[in-house]
Amino acid sequence: MIDLTNVCKETIKRKIIPDNEVAKTEDEMILRDDGESIGLFEPLMISEGAHKRAELNDLALDLAARSAAFRSSLPASIASALADLIRSMNCYYSNLIEGHNTHPVDIERALHGDYSADPKKRDLQLEAKAHISVQQWIDLGGLVEPPFSEAAIQEIHKRFCELLPEDLLYVENPETGERLRVVPGELRQRDVVVGRHVAISPGAVLRFLLRLNEAYRKSGRIDSILAAACAHHRLLWVHPFLDGNGRVARLMSYAMLRQALNTGGLWSIARGLARNEADYKRHLQACDEPRRGDRDGRGSLSEGALATFTEFFLRTCIDQVEFMEGLMKPDRLRDRILIWAEEEIRAGHLLPKSDIILKTVLYQGELPRGEVADALGTSDRTARRITSALLEAGALRSESTRAPLYLAFPAKLASRWMPGLFPDQ
């Protein structure tokens, strides 16, 4: 077996069985289906009679209420800017789980075409940019099929991988030096082992993905929230791609929660999973275990382990909503931003009265260009200079030189404006 941990850098070891242990020709390998029963990864949902089901229902309803309240508390202009920052946050923490540490400031630079001269850092910047591009596509309604459908899962993988630099599209056998190319959107054509879990044969992958789609397509409100957790593990259990399964699973769950809760992309579970990475991976491994007796569901896998993971998943979501609520409390956010502005003015990085523009935007949500001079009590020329400095600092954003001014949430200011969102650089 081939150990690929030097490439994917995952805590859970992943191995690929060489061709000579699988099939003699590529055609045989593509077509080989060992006929595994679909029941092997059942149950796909926590049954109504399960021990934890009532508690999980309560958690799902609590999450829905908290998520809705948080979204409704934010003005549209603030929510739009925050969603842009959350994409970078989601990308950073999801890639961090895979061992790729690209700081949000470097991610933001990549979004503006500013890449590192170091080839490895540049590749990671491009990887981050690819992740953000896929999430933005999801946020803009790009998914036609449900996120858990085989078509959506392959499309997410395809869109992510086709934007990766060539060096990140290969996994390597350290023993033979054989490099295996990851084809964007293509289901794996080899047998793999993930930790102690022997994944299904390559020819069976599509059958299992079709069953995944069938199981979750008819979910009601509560079930659709629980399904974001259940599908997360079951997709990883299938391990449909040669590489990139973790990020696809997290993007799929993000999209499922976005649809089920109408989150607006204002929070993400990826930060919580990364901050509890050991527990996250321990729960995933436990979900691979077989049923533990007659009181552990009716499927082949442990329903109790799936329920425990679902509880962990939902509590992590609730924790992240509460964290974002704390950061975005109007009084506290305004105080942090204005203190920053005062310090920048004293340091000579911003012009006097810059804080007045920020305060006006914070209260009104936007500031038309034609009203800036009046708000400041200055000439138009001075108003333009103050505004330009704020735009250059990233504190404000605007669609054009004549469009209204809105608050921005740049990653480079996150440590001051939104402490705890990202680690310090």
Residue pairs with C-beta under 8 A, 6 or more apart in sequence:
1 15
1 16
1 17
1 18
1 21
1 193
2 15
2 16
2 17
2 18
2 173
2 174
2 175
2 176
2 178
3 13
3 14
3 15
3 174
3 175
4 14
4 15
4 16
4 171
4 172
4 173
4 243
5 13
5 14
6 172
6 174
7 170
7 171
7 172
7 243
8 14
8 98
8 99
8 171
8 243
9 98
9 99
9 100
10 98
10 99
10 246
11 277
11 278
11 281
12 194
12 195
12 281
12 284
12 285
13 194
13 195
14 192
14 193
14 194
14 195
15 192
15 193
15 194
16 171
16 173
16 180
16 190
16 191
16 192
16 242
17 190
17 191
17 192
17 193
18 173
18 176
19 29
19 190
21 191
22 29
22 32
22 190
22 191
23 29
23 32
26 189
29 189
29 190
29 202
30 189
30 202
30 203
31 203
32 201
32 202
32 203
33 201
33 202
33 203
33 204
33 207
34 200
34 201
34 203
34 204
35 204
36 200
36 201
36 204
36 208
37 300
38 207
38 208
38 211
39 299
39 300
40 200
40 300
40 301
41 208
41 211
41 234
41 237
41 238
41 299
41 300
41 301
42 298
42 299
42 300
42 301
43 297
43 298
43 299
43 301
43 303
43 306
44 211
44 212
44 215
44 216
44 230
44 231
44 234
44 299
45 215
45 216
45 219
45 223
45 226
45 227
45 230
46 52
46 53
46 56
46 226
46 230
46 303
46 306
46 307
46 310
47 53
47 297
47 298
47 303
50 297
50 303
50 304
50 307
51 295
51 304
51 307
52 304
52 307
52 308
52 310
52 311
53 307
55 311
56 226
56 307
56 310
56 311
56 314
57 222
59 311
59 314
59 315
59 318
60 222
60 225
60 226
60 314
61 222
62 318
63 225
63 261
63 314
63 317
63 318
63 321
64 221
64 225
64 260
64 261
66 318
66 321
66 322
66 325
67 261
67 262
67 263
67 267
67 317
67 321
68 261
68 262
70 266
70 267
70 321
70 324
70 325
70 328
71 79
71 262
71 263
71 264
71 266
73 325
73 328
74 82
74 266
74 328
75 365
76 365
77 365
77 366
77 406
77 407
78 328
78 365
78 407
79 264
79 266
80 406
81 397
81 406
81 407
81 408
81 409
82 266
82 328
82 409
83 139
83 264
83 265
83 266
84 408
84 409
85 409
85 410
85 411
85 414
85 418
85 421
86 265
86 266
86 267
86 268
87 132
87 135
87 136
87 139
87 265
88 104
88 107
88 108
88 111
88 128
88 132
88 411
89 104
89 268
89 270
89 271
89 421
89 422
90 131
90 135
90 250
90 254
90 268
90 270
90 271
91 107
91 128
91 131
91 132
91 135
92 102
92 103
92 104
92 107
92 128
92 422
93 268
93 270
93 271
93 273
93 274
93 275
94 131
94 246
94 247
94 250
94 251
94 270
94 274
95 101
95 102
95 124
95 127
95 128
95 131
95 247
96 274
97 246
97 250
97 270
97 273
97 274
97 277
97 280
98 246
98 247
100 124
100 127
102 121
102 124
102 125
102 127
102 128
103 422
103 423
103 425
104 411
104 414
104 422
105 411
105 412
105 425
106 116
106 121
106 124
106 125
106 128
107 125
107 128
107 129
107 132
107 411
108 410
108 411
108 412
109 115
109 125
110 125
110 126
110 128
110 129
111 129
111 132
115 122
115 125
115 126
116 122
116 125
119 167
122 165
123 165
123 167
123 168
126 163
126 164
126 165
126 168
127 164
127 165
127 168
129 163
130 159
130 160
130 161
130 163
130 164
131 160
131 247
131 251
133 159
133 163
134 156
134 159
134 160
134 163
134 251
135 251
135 254
135 265
137 143
137 159
138 147
138 156
138 251
138 254
138 255
138 258
139 258
139 265
143 152
143 155
143 255
144 151
144 152
145 151
145 152
145 155
146 152
146 213
146 216
146 217
146 256
146 259
147 153
147 156
147 252
147 253
147 255
147 256
147 259
148 212
148 213
148 216
148 217
148 227
148 231
148 235
148 252
148 256
149 213
149 217
150 206
150 209
150 210
150 212
150 213
152 252
152 255
153 209
153 235
153 240
153 248
153 252
154 185
154 186
154 187
154 240
155 185
156 248
156 251
156 252
156 255
157 184
157 185
157 240
157 241
157 244
157 248
158 184
158 185
159 184
160 184
160 244
160 247
160 248
160 251
161 169
161 182
161 183
161 184
161 185
161 244
162 184
162 185
169 181
169 182
169 184
170 179
170 180
170 181
170 182
171 179
171 180
171 182
171 242
171 243
172 178
172 179
172 180
173 179
173 180
180 190
180 242
182 241
182 242
182 243
182 244
183 242
186 241
187 202
187 205
187 206
187 209
187 240
187 241
188 202
188 205
188 239
188 240
188 241
188 242
189 202
189 242
190 202
190 242
191 198
191 199
191 201
191 202
192 199
192 239
192 242
193 199
194 236
194 239
195 285
195 288
196 285
196 288
197 237
197 285
197 288
199 237
199 238
199 239
200 208
200 238
205 238
205 240
208 238
209 238
209 240
212 231
212 234
212 235
212 238
216 223
216 224
216 227
216 230
216 231
219 226
219 227
221 260
224 256
224 259
224 260
225 257
225 260
225 261
225 314
226 310
226 314
227 256
227 260
228 253
228 256
228 257
228 260
228 313
229 253
229 309
229 310
229 313
229 314
230 306
230 310
231 252
231 253
231 256
232 249
232 250
232 252
232 253
232 313
233 284
233 287
233 306
233 309
235 245
235 248
235 249
235 252
236 245
236 246
236 249
236 284
237 287
237 288
237 301
239 245
240 248
241 248
250 269
250 270
250 273
253 269
254 268
254 269
254 270
257 263
257 269
257 317
258 264
258 265
266 324
267 317
267 320
267 321
267 323
267 324
268 320
269 313
269 316
269 317
269 320
271 320
271 323
271 421
272 316
272 317
272 319
272 320
273 280
273 316
274 280
276 312
276 316
279 312
280 312
283 305
283 308
283 309
283 312
284 309
286 302
286 305
286 308
286 309
287 301
287 302
287 305
287 306
287 309
288 301
289 301
289 302
289 305
290 300
290 301
290 302
291 297
291 298
291 299
291 300
291 301
291 302
291 303
292 302
292 304
296 302
296 303
296 304
297 303
297 304
323 420
326 332
327 333
327 418
327 419
327 420
327 421
330 362
333 362
333 417
333 418
334 359
334 362
336 416
336 417
336 418
336 419
337 358
337 362
337 395
337 407
337 417
338 355
338 358
338 359
340 413
340 416
340 417
341 350
341 354
341 355
341 358
341 395
342 355
344 350
344 354
344 393
345 351
345 352
345 354
345 355
349 389
349 393
350 386
350 389
350 390
350 393
351 382
351 385
351 386
351 389
353 376
353 378
353 386
354 386
354 389
354 390
356 375
356 376
357 367
357 372
357 375
357 376
357 386
357 387
357 390
357 396
357 405
358 390
358 395
358 396
358 407
360 367
360 375
361 367
361 396
361 405
361 406
361 407
362 407
365 406
366 404
366 405
366 406
367 375
367 404
367 405
368 404
368 405
369 387
369 398
369 401
369 402
369 403
369 404
369 405
372 383
372 384
372 386
372 387
372 405
373 379
373 380
373 382
373 383
376 382
376 383
376 386
378 386
387 396
387 405
390 396
390 405
391 397
391 398
391 405
393 413
394 408
394 410
394 412
394 413
395 407
395 408
395 410
395 413
396 405
396 406
396 407
396 408
397 405
397 406
397 407
397 408
398 404
398 405
398 406
409 417
409 418
411 422
414 421
414 422
415 422
415 424
415 425
